Amino acid sequence: MFTGIIESVGFVKNLKQEGENLHITIESKFTHELKIDQSIAHNGVCLTIVNIKNKEYTVTAIKETLDKSNLKFIKVGDEINLERAMILGARLDGHIVQGHVDQTAVCTNIIEENGSWVFSFEYDNTYNNITIEKGSITINGVSLTVVNSKKNSFSVAIIPYTYEFTNFHTFKKGTVVNVEFDVIGKYVARLLEK
């Protein structure tokens, strides 16, 4: 489980395809604190550490993960949002994030508003995922509040700290992001379907 509060931005150092799996090597400022088998959220995708060497560690994304996330588009040198799993008993500053990306969305607009930014996204609503005004959403692992909720689109407001210390500052129109919809909202929607 995660909170959606990004701990650090890492850098993709190497990519190695093996069958349908993609081994991703990341350089992180907290690599020295990690251990093999630990779970880390990468742009909101929970992946297990399989190797550690010096300042770099490696995780493996399987086909299912690549199909549902933006990890299939990453390149060496890309910035990636990182969060270690939450510690039981610590404050939950964001919201409950599973690290299970539901689908991707596309950035459709970025508006700078005198020191903050509003990012708008569109997503395929055939998966029956929904947003609600002032509800929680996770974009590339970042816990955010939904504004301007519509059937297949929404916006989020970004403060300068989030813009600077996550990979939001790399987004432009057309950027594909990972989206995890609020887990409580997903359960309620499923119950209402029945």
Secondary structure, DSSP 8 states (H G I E B T S, - for coil): -B-S---EEEEEEEEEEETTEEEEEEE-TTGGG--TT-EEEETTEEEEEEEEETTEEEEEE-HHHHHHSGGGG--TT-EEEEEE---TTS---S--B-S---EEEEEEEEEEETTEEEEEEE--GGG-----TT-EEEETTEEEEEES--SSEEEEEE-HHHHHHSGGGG--TT-EEEEEE-HHHHHHHHHHH-
